């Protein structure tokens, strides 16, 4: 287990290094002049050249990359071109708000999706099965769900719990309903397969209560593919957060990334992309480790997978 974790962490580190190189090269390939963006429209070629020398922009790209990457490893994400403030505190504030949105959405998706999938499998072909399908596919069309709710923005807990929650409902609902049908259908399929398996038939033949058969024997094995898809959906959620935060004017990391792209704020852009990449990698690593928790019979070997 320890060797597997170390190996996977090494893979995550390799991906992060590769992504940092790609991000650095891509942002430096933009047609804009970073010094001109910092100094403003009234800058002269002379002042721009002086600032480029001061910031090291006139050095070879490998030297610039090493300088940038070494500072990133120390937590120094640079200075925002637009806000003229350190990137790190701005980014982590936005990350905290995005984390609230992501965790809330995944909690609802996993809880509701697994519950609906289990109910649909146990009651296959009957009205609970049909009701679960209708809810997951057409719940998004119910306008009553949105009545009286704010359409955009964010509220702190200091503004009151009701205001805090009400500003989360729309973006969480949008992200949840996007993923819910996928999780429900997969859980239903894997649960039906488990219920039809020989070990479940043997458990029933031994006279075990149906509730125990479903929760202990069938669900434990049926959860493994669901965990896989939830990890994949979390990766999709990271991308979805960017769009949802922009639409609902939610001041999270996704909206900050879009704003930095529009204004070509390179330090902010670079840091946001790397943080999103790191979250995606760690989410997949966590899902792999959860397999062993859900099904202790799984043993991690030296290979990944």
C-alpha positions in Angstrom: 0.0 0.0 0.0 2.8 2.4 1.0 4.7 1.7 -2.2 1.6 2.2 -4.3 0.9 5.6 -2.7 4.5 6.7 -3.2 4.4 5.6 -6.8 1.1 7.5 -7.4 2.5 10.6 -5.7 5.5 10.4 -8.0 3.1 10.3 -11.0 1.2 13.3 -9.6 4.5 15.2 -9.2 5.5 14.3 -12.8 2.2 15.6 -14.2 2.5 18.8 -12.2 6.0 19.5 -13.5 5.0 18.7 -17.1 1.9 21.0 -16.7 4.0 23.8 -15.2 6.3 23.7 -18.3 3.3 23.7 -20.6 1.6 26.5 -18.8 4.8 28.6 -18.7 5.4 28.2 -22.4 1.8 28.7 -23.4 1.5 31.9 -21.4 4.8 33.3 -22.7 3.6 32.6 -26.3 0.8 35.0 -25.9 1.1 38.0 -28.3 0.8 40.6 -25.5 3.7 42.4 -23.9 3.8 41.7 -20.2 5.7 44.9 -19.4 3.2 47.0 -21.4 0.4 45.4 -19.5 2.0 46.3 -16.2 2.9 49.8 -17.1 -0.2 50.7 -19.0 -1.0 52.3 -22.3 1.2 55.4 -21.8 4.4 53.4 -21.3 7.3 53.9 -23.6 9.6 51.3 -25.2 12.4 52.5 -22.8 10.3 52.0 -19.6 9.1 48.7 -20.9 12.6 47.5 -21.6 13.7 48.6 -18.1 10.8 46.7 -16.4 11.5 43.6 -18.5 15.1 43.7 -17.3 14.1 44.2 -13.7 11.6 41.3 -13.8 14.0 39.1 -15.7 11.8 38.9 -18.9 14.8 39.5 -21.0 16.6 36.3 -19.8 16.4 33.0 -21.7 13.2 31.0 -21.2 14.9 28.2 -19.2 16.2 30.7 -16.7 12.9 32.4 -16.5 11.1 29.1 -15.9 13.5 28.0 -13.1 13.1 31.4 -11.4 9.3 31.2 -11.7 9.0 27.5 -10.7 11.4 27.8 -7.7 9.3 30.7 -6.4 6.1 28.7 -6.9 7.5 25.8 -4.8 8.1 28.3 -2.0 4.5 29.6 -2.2 5.4 32.8 -4.0 3.0 32.9 -7.0 4.1 36.3 -8.1 2.4 39.7 -8.4 -0.9 40.2 -10.2 -0.4 42.5 -13.2 -3.8 44.0 -12.9 -4.3 44.2 -9.1 -0.7 44.9 -8.3 -1.0 42.6 -5.3 0.5 39.2 -4.5 -1.4 36.4 -6.3 -1.3 33.8 -3.5 -3.8 35.4 -1.0 -6.2 36.3 -3.8 -6.0 32.8 -5.3 -6.5 31.0 -2.0 -9.5 33.1 -1.1 -11.1 32.2 -4.5 -10.0 28.6 -4.1 -11.9 28.4 -0.7 -15.1 29.6 -2.3 -14.7 27.2 -5.2 -14.0 24.4 -2.7 -17.3 25.1 -0.9 -19.1 24.9 -4.3 -17.4 21.7 -5.4 -17.7 19.9 -2.1 -21.4 20.9 -1.8 -22.1 19.7 -5.3 -20.2 16.4 -5.0 -21.9 15.7 -1.6 -25.3 16.1 -3.2 -24.4 14.2 -6.3 -22.8 11.2 -4.5 -25.6 11.0 -1.8 -28.5 11.5 -4.1 -27.0 9.6 -7.1 -26.1 6.5 -5.0 -29.4 6.5 -3.2 -31.5 6.8 -6.4 -29.3 4.2 -8.1 -29.7 1.7 -5.3 -33.5 2.3 -5.1 -33.8 1.9 -8.9 -31.9 -1.4 -8.8 -33.7 -2.9 -5.9 -37.1 -1.9 -7.4 -36.1 -2.5 -11.0 -38.9 -2.2 -13.5 -41.3 -0.8 -10.9 -42.4 2.7 -10.1 -39.4 3.7 -7.9 -37.1 2.8 -10.8 -39.1 4.9 -13.3 -39.5 7.7 -10.8 -35.7 7.9 -10.3 -35.1 8.1 -14.0 -37.7 10.8 -14.4 -36.3 12.8 -11.5 -32.7 12.7 -12.8 -33.5 13.6 -16.3 -36.3 16.2 -15.9 -35.6 17.6 -12.4 -33.6 20.4 -14.0 -36.8 21.7 -15.8 -38.7 22.4 -12.5 -38.9 26.2 -12.2 -40.3 26.0 -8.6 -36.8 25.0 -7.5 -35.4 28.4 -8.3 -38.2 30.7 -7.2 -37.0 33.5 -4.9 -33.3 32.7 -5.2 -30.6 35.1 -6.1 -29.2 34.6 -9.6 -25.6 35.5 -9.0 -23.0 36.6 -6.5 -21.7 35.2 -3.2 -22.5 35.8 0.5 -20.2 35.2 3.5 -21.3 33.3 6.6 -21.0 36.6 8.4 -24.0 37.8 6.2 -26.1 35.1 7.7 -26.6 31.4 7.0 -29.7 31.9 4.9 -27.9 34.4 2.6 -24.8 32.1 2.4 -26.9 29.0 1.4 -29.2 30.9 -0.9 -26.3 32.1 -3.1 -25.0 28.5 -3.3 -28.3 26.8 -4.4 -28.3 27.8 -8.1 -24.7 26.9 -8.9 -24.8 23.7 -6.8 -28.1 22.7 -8.5 -26.7 23.3 -11.9 -23.6 21.2 -11.3 -25.6 18.5 -9.5 -28.2 18.1 -12.2 -25.4 17.9 -14.8 -23.8 14.9 -13.1 -26.7 13.2 -11.3 -28.1 11.1 -14.2 -24.7 9.7 -14.9 -24.0 8.6 -11.3 -27.5 7.2 -10.9 -27.5 5.1 -14.0 -24.1 3.7 -13.3 -25.0 2.9 -9.7 -28.2 1.2 -10.8 -26.3 -0.9 -13.4 -23.6 -2.0 -11.1 -26.0 -2.6 -8.2 -28.2 -4.8 -10.5 -25.2 -6.8 -11.5 -24.2 -7.3 -7.9 -27.8 -8.3 -6.9 -27.8 -11.0 -9.6 -24.4 -12.4 -8.6 -23.8 -15.8 -7.0 -22.5 -14.5 -3.7 -25.7 -12.5 -3.2 -27.8 -15.5 -4.0 -25.8 -17.5 -1.5 -26.3 -14.8 1.2 -30.0 -14.9 0.6 -30.1 -18.7 0.7 -28.4 -18.5 4.2 -31.4 -16.6 5.3 -29.7 -13.2 5.9 -32.1 -10.2 6.1 -32.6 -8.5 2.7 -31.4 -5.2 4.1 -28.1 -6.8 5.2 -27.7 -8.5 1.8 -28.2 -5.2 0.0 -26.0 -3.0 2.1 -23.2 -5.4 3.1 -22.8 -7.8 0.2 -24.2 -6.1 -2.9 -23.5 -2.5 -2.2 -19.8 -2.9 -1.2 -18.9 -4.4 -4.6 -21.3 -2.1 -6.6 -19.7 1.0 -5.1 -16.3 0.4 -6.8 -17.4 1.5 -10.4 -19.4 4.4 -8.8 -16.3 5.6 -7.0 -14.4 5.5 -10.3 -17.1 7.6 -12.1 -17.4 10.0 -9.2 -13.6 10.7 -9.5 -14.0 11.2 -13.2 -17.0 13.5 -12.6 -15.0 15.5 -10.1 -12.5 16.2 -13.0 -15.5 17.3 -15.1 -16.7 19.3 -12.1 -13.5 21.3 -12.1 -14.1 22.3 -15.7 -17.8 22.8 -15.0 -17.0 25.2 -12.1 -15.2 27.5 -14.5 -18.4 27.9 -16.6 -20.9 27.9 -13.7 -18.9 30.5 -11.7 -18.8 32.7 -14.8 -22.5 32.4 -15.5 -23.5 33.1 -11.9 -20.8 35.7 -11.2 -19.6 33.5 -8.4 -16.2 34.8 -7.2 -14.3 31.5 -7.2 -11.2 30.2 -8.8 -12.9 29.4 -12.2 -14.2 32.9 -12.6 -10.8 34.3 -11.5 -9.1 32.1 -14.2 -11.5 33.4 -16.9 -10.9 37.0 -15.8 -7.1 36.5 -15.9 -7.4 35.0 -19.4 -9.4 38.0 -20.6 -6.9 40.5 -19.1 -3.9 38.4 -19.8 -2.8 38.6 -16.1 0.0 35.9 -16.5 0.9 35.3 -12.9 -2.8 34.8 -11.9 -3.5 32.7 -15.0 -0.5 30.4 -14.3 -1.2 29.9 -10.7 -4.9 29.2 -11.2 -4.3 26.5 -13.9 -1.7 24.8 -11.7 -4.0 24.7 -8.7 -6.8 23.3 -10.8 -4.5 20.6 -12.2 -3.3 19.6 -8.7 -6.9 19.3 -7.4 -7.8 17.0 -10.4 -4.7 14.8 -9.8 -5.3 14.5 -6.1 -9.0 13.7 -6.6 -8.1 10.7 -8.8 -5.5 9.5 -6.3 -8.0 9.7 -3.5 -10.5 7.7 -5.5 -7.9 5.0 -6.1 -7.2 4.7 -2.3 -10.9 4.6 -1.5 -11.2 1.4 -3.5 -9.4 -0.5 -0.7 -11.6 1.1 1.9 -14.8 0.1 0.1 -13.6 -3.4 -0.7 -10.8 -4.6 1.6 -10.1 -7.6 -0.7 -8.4 -5.2 -3.1 -4.6 -5.3 -2.7 -2.4 -2.7 -4.3 0.6 -4.1 -6.2 3.5 -2.3 -7.7 1.7 -1.3 -10.8 -0.7 1.5 -11.2 -4.3 0.5 -11.8 
